[in-house]
Amino acid sequence: AQSVAQPEDQVNVAEGNPLTVKCTYSVSGNPYLFWYVQYPNRGLQFLLKYITGDNLVKGSYGFEAEFNKSQTSFHLKKPSALVSDSALYFCAVRASGGYNTDKLIFGTGTRLQVFP
Amino acid sequence: DAGITQSPRHKVTETGTPVTLRCHQTENHRYMYWYRQDPGHGLRLIHYSYGVKDTDKGEVSDGYSVSRSKTEDFLLTLESATSSQTSVYFCAISESTGLPYEQYFGPGTRLTVT
């Protein structure tokens, strides 16, 4: 069965420091991986995705993610955190099977808190 | 929120009453989804649709039904609401099958069942 794990409920980082939000996955076949961000009282916003090719994926708002097949990880990173990056971040993997669907399996989320 | 609206945005209802949530899109996307978001669980898929009148169950479909009579509208019905269905409900859309297109989410509906 496909699954996604976000091992940290919360990540705290000082503004200007690099940040990493961790994600590991389990999926049969090739993984399609996504990161979303949720600001308070809002829906999820798409940040970036990995389909194939370059292991380093760049996305919105200066975020990037590194796909590591051997470690089955897809960690979200940003070189210099902003207070405005404080939000809830979700990793998701596309479920395999069922050619008529595009179902995503979501992690439980990691709350990022960036302190001034 | 990418041409997706949800109504109502907030609702309080009593146990045992029927409730219908509406998702409306202006993007003409084929796929539509209903999720619920609960602390500690992330987002869980309730039902999804891959075309008009084509729907299927997700991982937490018990107690919910859906209908899609038009491309732009996807309705989620709680036939007899229970307190365990208190949650935030999100609708999402995506373009097509085959390639793994990202999903775009609506603003959510906060439902409280008392």
Interface residues (C-beta under 8 A of the other chain):
Chain A: Y32 F34 Y36 N41 R42 G43 L44 Q45 F46 K49 I51 F90 R94 Y99 N100 T101 D102 K103 L104 F106 G107 T108 G109
Chain B: D1 I4 Y31 Y33 G40 H41 G42 L43 R44 L45 Y48 Y50 D54 D56 G58 F90 A92 S94 S96 T97 G98 L99 P100 Y101 E102 Q103 Y104 F105 G106 P107 G108
